[in-house]
Amino acid sequence: MNIYDMVKQLKSLQQGFEEAKESLRHKKEIIERDGVEIVFNGLGEIVDIEVKDEELKGDWNKLKPVLISLINQAQDISRDMAKEEFNRRFGGLLGGLGLGL
């Protein structure tokens, strides 16, 4: 393989990464626990937080651990979504590249 072909493949790979990231950005998941709902995308970005339990709205000390737990769960789920998306697009090719997936 010559250098031109390698550069072409790298550009294609980069474009694939960008497409995968955009796809993950538009995938939304919702998790709810103890009267708190968090909406997040496949990149682990929190899109919305809604407190449904009136008691929790007035008591931050009760709300804080619930939010922390939900955010951590959302990040775990989004990492799994990212792994699936990249494996679907690249067939495990990236496993040894240390990309944190």
C-alpha positions as CSV (number, residue, x, y, z in Angstrom):
1,M,0.0,0.0,0.0
2,N,1.4,3.4,-1.0
3,I,1.2,6.6,1.1
4,Y,-1.6,8.0,-1.1
5,D,-3.8,5.0,-0.3
6,M,-3.0,5.2,3.4
7,V,-3.9,8.9,3.5
8,K,-7.1,8.2,1.6
9,Q,-8.0,5.4,4.1
10,L,-7.3,7.7,7.0
11,K,-9.5,10.4,5.6
12,S,-12.3,7.9,5.1
13,L,-11.8,6.7,8.7
14,Q,-11.9,10.3,10.0
15,Q,-15.1,10.9,8.1
16,G,-16.6,7.7,9.5
17,F,-15.7,8.9,13.1
18,E,-17.4,12.2,12.5
19,E,-20.5,10.5,11.1
20,A,-20.6,8.1,14.1
21,K,-20.3,11.0,16.5
22,E,-23.1,12.9,14.8
23,S,-25.3,9.7,14.9
24,L,-24.6,9.3,18.6
25,R,-25.3,13.0,19.3
26,H,-28.9,12.4,17.9
27,K,-29.6,9.2,19.8
28,K,-31.5,10.0,22.9
29,E,-32.1,7.8,26.0
30,I,-34.1,8.5,29.1
31,I,-33.5,7.1,32.5
32,E,-35.6,7.8,35.6
33,R,-35.2,7.0,39.3
34,D,-36.8,8.2,42.5
35,G,-38.7,11.0,40.7
36,V,-35.9,12.3,38.6
37,E,-35.6,11.9,34.8
38,I,-32.5,12.5,32.8
39,V,-32.4,12.7,29.0
40,F,-29.0,12.1,27.5
41,N,-27.4,11.4,24.1
42,G,-25.0,8.7,22.9
43,L,-22.0,11.0,23.6
44,G,-22.9,11.1,27.2
45,E,-24.1,14.7,27.1
46,I,-27.0,15.5,29.4
47,V,-29.8,17.0,27.3
48,D,-32.4,17.6,30.0
49,I,-33.1,16.9,33.7
50,E,-36.6,16.9,35.1
51,V,-37.6,16.6,38.7
52,K,-41.0,15.0,38.9
53,D,-41.2,14.4,42.6
54,E,-42.4,17.6,44.4
55,E,-40.7,16.5,47.6
56,L,-37.3,16.3,45.8
57,K,-37.7,19.7,44.3
58,G,-37.6,21.3,47.7
59,D,-34.8,19.1,49.2
60,W,-31.4,19.4,47.4
61,N,-29.7,17.0,49.9
62,K,-32.0,14.2,48.7
63,L,-31.8,15.2,45.1
64,K,-28.1,15.4,44.7
65,P,-27.2,11.7,45.2
66,V,-30.0,10.7,42.8
67,L,-28.7,13.1,40.1
68,I,-25.1,11.8,40.6
69,S,-26.3,8.2,40.3
70,L,-28.4,8.9,37.2
71,I,-25.6,10.9,35.5
72,N,-23.1,8.0,36.1
73,Q,-25.7,5.5,34.7
74,A,-26.3,7.7,31.7
75,Q,-22.5,7.9,31.0
76,D,-22.2,4.1,31.3
77,I,-25.1,3.6,28.9
78,S,-23.8,6.2,26.4
79,R,-20.3,4.5,26.4
80,D,-22.0,1.2,25.5
81,M,-24.0,3.0,22.7
82,A,-20.7,4.4,21.4
83,K,-19.0,1.0,21.5
84,E,-21.9,-0.5,19.5
85,E,-21.9,2.3,17.0
86,F,-18.2,2.2,16.4
87,N,-18.2,-1.6,16.2
88,R,-21.1,-1.5,13.7
89,R,-19.2,1.0,11.6
90,F,-15.7,-0.3,11.9
91,G,-16.1,-4.0,12.8
92,G,-13.8,-3.9,15.8
93,L,-11.0,-2.5,13.8
94,L,-10.4,0.2,16.4
95,G,-10.1,-2.0,19.4
96,G,-6.4,-1.8,19.6
97,L,-6.0,1.9,18.9
98,G,-6.6,3.1,22.5
99,L,-9.5,5.3,21.8
100,G,-11.2,4.7,25.1
101,L,-14.1,2.8,23.6
